[in-house]
Amino acid sequence: MATIGESLEAALQATATRPIPVSPQARMRFLVRAERGSTRRAAQRLGCSRRQVERYLAGQAKRPTPRLAAALEREVRKSWQPRVRARAIRQAAQRGAIVETRARFGFTAAPGSTDDPRMRRITELLPPDITARLLAQHAAGADEAELRDLLGAGLGHAYFQDRGRRAAGLEVTVTDIDHLDVDLS
């Protein structure tokens, strides 16, 4: 099951124009630089000791544990090329984002309609305002339920309401996301 936050993060990371550093020492150096030289904040992000960060910077430690290696890669990817990432967010807020998903959609509608939730595969261009709000909430650390509500509103407007041309007043809920792919380009 894909989460919306992970899919948004993967889409943002896909906008990078250069690969991340390869060696653990170079990754650690970048992460400390991203934290404005604070080894303490870098250690907090990685979940390790400050001394461990200092050992990697000095070249005394060379092979991180699998847990530290995964955390180091994850945190470096989050901070990698911040200006490229910001430009991608600005462009997506102007153009919208393409969302491909397979999820269970339910909705409230007029009596007599079929509002039973069912699995659907939808590929749709989200409106720019919804895309901007979705990326802003992701950056602010919103939980999955908030992102799911916003995604449901955006897909409801774009797909079920045909961008406001039909089904006025329809409220769409998204549950059980099997697959979610976001394209910001």
N, C-alpha and C positions, 0 to 999 in steps of 0.2 A: 504494500500500500504506500503510495507516494504522498508526501506531505507538501502542502502549498509552499511553506517556507523553504524547504529543500529545493523545490523546483524553481522558485524565484532566485535563490542563491546560485543554482547551477546556470540559469540564464544570464545572470550578472557576470559570473565567472567566464562564461563563453565569449563575452565581449573583449576579453583581454587580448592584447596584440602581441605580447611576448610571453614566453614560458616562465614559470616561477623558478627561483634558484634551485639547483639540484642538491648541493651538499647541505648536510644539517647545519654546518657552521655558517654558511651563507644565508640560509633560511633564518637562523637565529639572529644573525646580524641585521637582516632586514626587519624582523619583527621588533627588535629593540629600537631600531631607527624609527619604525612606525609608531612606537610608543614614546617618541621624543626622548630616547636615551634612557628610559627607565627599565632597568632589569627587573625591578619588583613587579611592575605592571605586566611585563612580558611573561614572567613566571606565573602570575595569577591567571593570565589567559590560557597558559599551557597546563596549569594544574601541577606544577613542579616547584622545586625550591629555587630561590634566587641564586644560590650557589651553583646549581646545576646549569642555569643559563650562563653564568659567568665562566664555567668550565668549557662550554661549547664555544663561547666567544674567544677564549684564550687558546683553543685548539687542544685542550687536555682531554676532552671527551669527543669521540668521533662517531660512535654508533649508538643512536638512541634506541630505547626499548620500543617495541611495536606500538604501545599506547602513546608514548611521547612523539614518535614519528608521525602517527596519524594526527595527533593534536597539532603538531608543528605545521604539517601540510595544510590542515583545515584553516588554521588561524592566518597563515601566510596568504592563502587564497582569498580570504575575506578582506585582507588589507592591500592586496596586490593591485597596482595601477589605479589609485583612487580617482585621478582625473578622467581616465578612460571610463571608469565605472560611472562617475557622475554625468559624463556626456551621454552615456547609454540611457541613464535614467531620464535625463532631460528630453532626449529624442523619443523615448517610449511614451513620455507624458504628452508629447505633441502628436504622435502618430497612433498610439495604442500598441497593444501587444497581441500576438497570435497565440491562442491557447488551444491546445489539443488535449482532450481529457476523455476518460471513460470513467463515469461515476454514476451514482444513483441520484436522479433528480426527482424531486417531488415539488408540488406547488399547490397553492390555494387558488381556486378559481370559482367561477360562477357555478351554481348548482346544476347538476346534470352533466358536467364535464368529467373526463377521466383524469382524476388527479392522483391516482395511485402512483407511488414512487416506483421508478423502474430504471434499469441500467441503460444509459445512452452513451454513444460515442459522438462527441461534438468537437469540431474544429471551427473556431470562430475568432474574429478580430474583436478584442475588447475595446470599448470606447476609451478615448484618451483620458478622460477625467477619472474613470474607474481604474485604469492602469496607473495613473499618478497616485491615487489614494492607496492602491494595493502596494505599490513600491514604497510609499512613505510609511505605511503601517508596518511593513516588513522591516524597514530600516529602524523604526522606533521600537522594534521587539514585540510586536503584537502576537498574541497567541493564535493557535491554529483555528479556533472557533471564529475569531474576528475576521481572519483572512478568508475562511470558508464562507461567511456571510457576505462579505464584499464580492467574492468571486461569484457566488450565486446571484447576487444583484446584477453584476455585469453580464454574466451569461444569460440571465433571464431577460435583460433588456435587449441584448444583441441577437439571441437565438429565438427565444420563445415569443417575445413581443415584436420581433422583426424591427428593432430600433425605433419602437414607439408607434408603429403603423397598425398594430393589432393587439388584442388581449390586454387592454388597459387594466391596471389594478392587480395584475398577476404577481404573486410573491413566490419566488423560486428558492428552494432549499437544496443544498448539495450535501450528500452524505456518501460514505463508502467510496472514496476515490481510489480506483484501481491504478490508474495511469494519469499522469499530468505532465505535460511538456509546455513550457513557456518559451516563446521566441521573441526577443526584443529587437531583432534586426529588421 
